[in-house]
Amino acid sequence: MSDTIIIGADHGYAAMKTTHFSFPTGLVGYEHEPYTQQDVLEYGGRFYVVGSGRQPLQKDKTATEDYYLLTLAAIAKELAFRGAGPTAAVHLAAGLPLTSFGRDKGKFKKYLFRDGQPMTFRYEGIAYTVTITEVSLFPQGYAAVLTQQELLDEPSVIVADIGGWTVDLMRLDNRIPNAATCRSLELGMIRCLDEIAEQIRRTLGLSMTAAQIESCLQGESGSASEPAREIIHREAGIYVRRLLSAITESGLDARAMPAVFLGGGAALLKRHVSATDGLCRPLILDDVCLNAKGYERLVGQLSARAAHGG
């Protein structure tokens, strides 16, 4: 078995992210092999098509096997991308919201670790044997911000990680998370997309998919009509104002200190956040894989310190 490979995984409600991939959390199980091997995971005698839509909200991600199966798919994708062999030892780096970090850390670590036993599965027709040798967990958002060197000299910074279901807030004071400021608001992008879809149905009688709406928010050319585009951007602006208001009500003033917006929502709402007046210094980190990259970076730093006796 080769040297241990560090793989970061961001277990979002709407999407799984690794350093090089982002895919929806949808998971459809089959008793028999599907017609295609693309995005198909075979584990425990069942087949799963990975990434088809999004699964129902799971506030406790350890309640079912779904997020473990998604983790296996994420590991397989990264191993294939990096040219590593299908037999690998993996140091898994993942995260949790700071609001629930202490409560859920032990349970989530156990859920992913599985006693360090080798796991055999197939992904897209390739047989894998993966041993998760260690699981390291970090606060979401914080790990991503640590990749932004220019922010670390600021005395106070607001971090808003806009995920699928929640927006996780914290304030960093002299680079350290202030636990008393941490909040988790149920104002994630799923809420925004659902409201936009409802307004389009009411106004135009059209049933647009979340993928169509996301594409429009990203400024991509598509078949959406101009009236639909107007509704999409109008409602996105309303969502941003509502989000900023909720941040202020949480005791964090984005007019007084820099605010970092990251996560999938930041990527979709970049133009609307940056165009909002009155913010001290909004910084949009639109790389949806930034948390996963941050987790890997932190494990690398901790490993280097341990190697040098630090």
C-alpha positions in Angstrom: 0.0 0.0 0.0 1.4 3.4 -0.9 1.9 6.4 1.4 -1.2 7.8 3.0 -3.1 10.3 0.8 -4.8 13.3 2.4 -8.3 13.8 0.9 -10.5 16.7 2.0 -14.2 16.3 1.8 -16.9 18.9 2.4 -20.2 17.2 3.3 -22.7 19.8 2.2 -26.5 19.4 2.3 -26.8 20.2 -1.5 -23.3 19.1 -2.7 -20.3 17.1 -1.8 -17.0 18.9 -2.5 -13.4 17.7 -2.7 -10.3 19.6 -3.8 -11.1 18.9 -7.4 -14.8 18.0 -7.6 -18.3 19.2 -6.6 -21.3 17.0 -7.2 -24.9 16.9 -5.9 -25.7 14.8 -2.9 -28.5 12.9 -4.7 -28.2 9.1 -4.3 -30.5 6.6 -6.0 -30.2 2.9 -5.0 -30.8 -0.1 -7.2 -30.8 -3.9 -6.6 -29.5 -4.6 -10.0 -26.7 -3.0 -12.1 -28.0 0.2 -13.9 -27.6 0.6 -17.6 -24.5 2.8 -17.3 -21.4 2.8 -15.1 -21.1 6.5 -15.1 -21.3 7.9 -11.5 -22.3 4.4 -10.2 -21.1 3.1 -6.8 -21.4 -0.6 -6.0 -21.2 -1.3 -2.3 -22.6 -4.0 0.0 -24.3 -5.8 -2.9 -26.3 -2.7 -4.1 -25.8 -0.1 -6.8 -26.1 3.6 -6.3 -26.2 6.3 -8.9 -24.4 9.3 -7.4 -25.1 12.9 -8.0 -28.7 12.7 -9.4 -30.4 15.7 -7.8 -30.3 16.4 -4.1 -31.4 14.1 -1.3 -33.9 15.1 1.4 -32.5 17.3 4.1 -30.6 15.4 6.8 -29.8 17.5 9.8 -28.0 14.5 11.3 -25.7 13.3 8.5 -24.9 10.1 10.4 -28.6 9.1 10.5 -28.3 7.1 7.3 -25.5 5.5 5.2 -26.0 8.2 2.5 -23.1 10.5 3.4 -20.8 7.6 3.9 -21.6 6.3 0.4 -21.1 9.8 -0.9 -17.7 9.9 0.9 -16.6 6.7 -0.9 -17.6 8.2 -4.2 -15.7 11.4 -3.4 -12.6 9.4 -2.4 -12.7 7.3 -5.7 -13.0 10.5 -7.8 -10.0 12.0 -6.1 -7.9 8.9 -6.3 -8.6 8.6 -10.0 -7.9 12.3 -10.6 -4.6 12.1 -8.8 -3.5 9.0 -10.6 -3.3 7.0 -7.4 -3.9 3.3 -7.4 -7.3 1.8 -6.4 -5.7 0.4 -3.2 -5.0 3.3 -0.9 -4.6 4.5 2.7 -6.5 7.7 3.1 -6.3 10.4 5.8 -9.8 11.9 5.5 -10.1 15.6 6.4 -13.6 16.9 6.8 -15.6 19.6 8.7 -18.6 20.5 10.7 -20.3 23.9 11.5 -18.7 25.5 14.5 -22.1 25.7 16.2 -22.3 21.9 16.4 -18.7 21.1 16.3 -18.2 20.0 19.9 -21.5 18.1 20.0 -21.2 16.2 16.7 -17.4 15.7 16.3 -17.1 12.3 18.0 -20.1 10.8 16.3 -19.2 12.1 12.8 -15.6 11.0 13.2 -16.7 7.5 14.2 -19.2 7.4 11.3 -16.4 8.1 8.7 -13.6 6.1 10.3 -15.4 2.7 10.6 -12.7 1.4 12.9 -10.1 1.9 10.2 -11.2 -1.3 8.4 -10.4 -1.7 4.7 -13.5 -0.8 2.6 -14.0 -2.6 -0.7 -16.3 -1.1 -3.3 -16.5 -0.3 -7.0 -16.9 3.1 -8.6 -17.5 3.5 -12.3 -16.5 -0.1 -12.8 -13.1 0.1 -10.9 -12.6 -2.0 -7.8 -11.3 0.0 -4.8 -9.9 -1.1 -1.5 -9.6 2.0 0.7 -8.4 2.1 4.3 -9.3 5.4 6.2 -6.3 5.5 8.6 -7.4 8.7 10.3 -10.2 11.3 10.3 -9.4 14.9 11.1 -12.3 17.4 11.6 -12.2 21.2 11.4 -14.7 24.0 11.6 -16.3 24.8 8.3 -15.6 28.3 6.9 -12.6 28.8 9.2 -10.5 26.3 7.3 -11.3 28.1 4.0 -10.5 31.6 5.3 -7.1 30.4 6.5 -6.2 30.0 2.8 -6.6 33.7 2.3 -3.4 35.3 3.6 -4.5 38.9 3.1 -7.4 38.5 5.5 -5.3 37.2 8.4 -3.9 40.6 9.3 -7.5 42.0 9.8 -8.3 42.3 13.6 -11.9 41.2 13.0 -13.5 39.4 10.1 -17.0 38.1 9.5 -17.2 34.7 7.8 -20.5 33.6 6.1 -20.4 30.1 4.7 -23.5 29.9 2.4 -24.4 26.3 2.0 -27.4 24.4 0.7 -29.6 24.6 3.7 -27.7 26.7 6.3 -25.6 29.9 6.4 -22.9 29.4 9.1 -21.7 32.6 10.6 -18.7 33.3 12.8 -16.4 36.2 13.6 -12.6 35.8 13.7 -10.8 38.0 16.2 -7.1 38.1 15.6 -7.4 34.9 13.5 -9.2 33.0 16.2 -13.0 32.1 15.9 -15.1 33.8 18.6 -17.4 31.0 19.7 -19.9 33.4 21.1 -20.6 34.8 17.7 -21.3 31.5 15.9 -24.7 31.1 14.4 -26.3 28.7 11.9 -29.2 30.3 10.0 -31.6 28.2 7.9 -31.2 30.6 5.0 -29.1 28.5 2.6 -29.4 28.5 -1.2 -32.1 25.8 -1.3 -34.4 28.3 0.3 -33.4 30.9 -2.3 -33.8 28.6 -5.3 -37.2 27.3 -4.0 -38.5 30.8 -3.6 -37.4 31.9 -7.0 -39.0 28.8 -8.6 -42.3 29.5 -6.7 -42.3 33.2 -7.9 -41.8 32.0 -11.5 -44.6 29.6 -11.2 -47.0 32.2 -9.8 -46.1 34.9 -12.3 -45.3 33.1 -15.5 -46.9 29.6 -15.0 -43.5 28.0 -15.7 -41.8 25.2 -13.7 -38.1 25.9 -13.9 -35.6 23.5 -12.4 -33.0 24.5 -9.8 -30.3 23.8 -12.4 -31.8 26.3 -14.8 -32.1 28.9 -12.1 -28.5 28.3 -10.9 -27.3 28.7 -14.5 -29.0 32.0 -14.8 -27.6 33.3 -11.5 -24.1 32.3 -12.8 -24.7 34.5 -15.9 -24.6 31.6 -18.3 -26.5 31.8 -21.5 -29.5 29.5 -21.6 -33.1 29.2 -22.9 -34.7 31.1 -20.0 -36.9 34.0 -21.2 -36.2 37.6 -20.3 -39.2 37.8 -17.9 -37.9 34.7 -16.1 -34.4 36.1 -15.8 -35.8 39.4 -14.4 -37.6 37.4 -11.7 -34.6 35.3 -10.9 -32.3 38.3 -10.4 -34.9 40.3 -8.5 -35.6 37.5 -6.1 -31.8 36.9 -5.7 -31.4 40.5 -4.7 -34.2 40.2 -2.2 -32.5 37.1 -0.7 -29.2 38.9 -0.4 -30.8 41.8 1.5 -32.6 39.3 3.8 -29.4 37.5 4.4 -27.5 40.7 5.3 -30.3 41.7 7.6 -30.1 38.3 9.3 -26.4 38.7 9.7 -26.8 42.1 11.3 -29.5 40.7 13.6 -27.1 38.1 14.7 -24.8 40.8 16.1 -22.3 40.9 13.2 -22.0 44.2 11.4 -20.8 43.8 7.8 -20.6 47.6 7.5 -18.0 47.8 10.3 -15.6 45.0 9.4 -14.7 42.9 6.3 -17.2 40.1 5.5 -16.1 36.9 3.7 -18.8 35.1 1.8 -18.0 31.6 0.7 -19.7 28.3 -0.2 -21.9 27.4 -3.1 -24.2 30.3 -2.4 -21.4 32.8 -2.7 -20.6 31.5 -6.1 -24.2 31.8 -7.3 -24.8 35.2 -5.7 -21.5 36.9 -6.5 -22.9 39.8 -8.5 -25.7 40.5 -6.0 -23.5 40.6 -2.9 -20.7 42.7 -4.5 -23.3 45.2 -5.8 -24.8 45.7 -2.3 -24.1 49.2 -0.9 -22.9 49.9 2.6 -20.7 46.9 3.2 -17.3 47.6 4.7 -15.3 45.2 2.5 -17.1 42.2 1.0 -14.9 39.5 -0.3 -16.5 36.7 -2.4 -14.7 33.4 -2.4 -16.5 31.7 -5.2 -14.4 28.5 -5.2 -17.0 26.0 -3.9 -14.1 23.5 -3.1 -12.4 26.0 -0.8 -13.4 24.2 2.5 -12.1 20.9 1.2 -8.8 22.6 0.2 -8.6 24.2 3.6 -9.1 20.9 5.4 -6.3 19.3 3.4 -4.0 22.3 4.0 -4.6 22.2 7.8 -3.8 18.4 7.9 -0.6 19.1 5.9 0.4 21.8 8.3 -0.3 19.7 11.4 1.6 16.8 10.0 4.6 19.0 9.2 4.6 20.4 12.7 4.4 16.9 14.2 7.3 15.7 12.0 9.4 18.6 13.3 8.3 18.1 16.9 6.3 21.3 16.9 
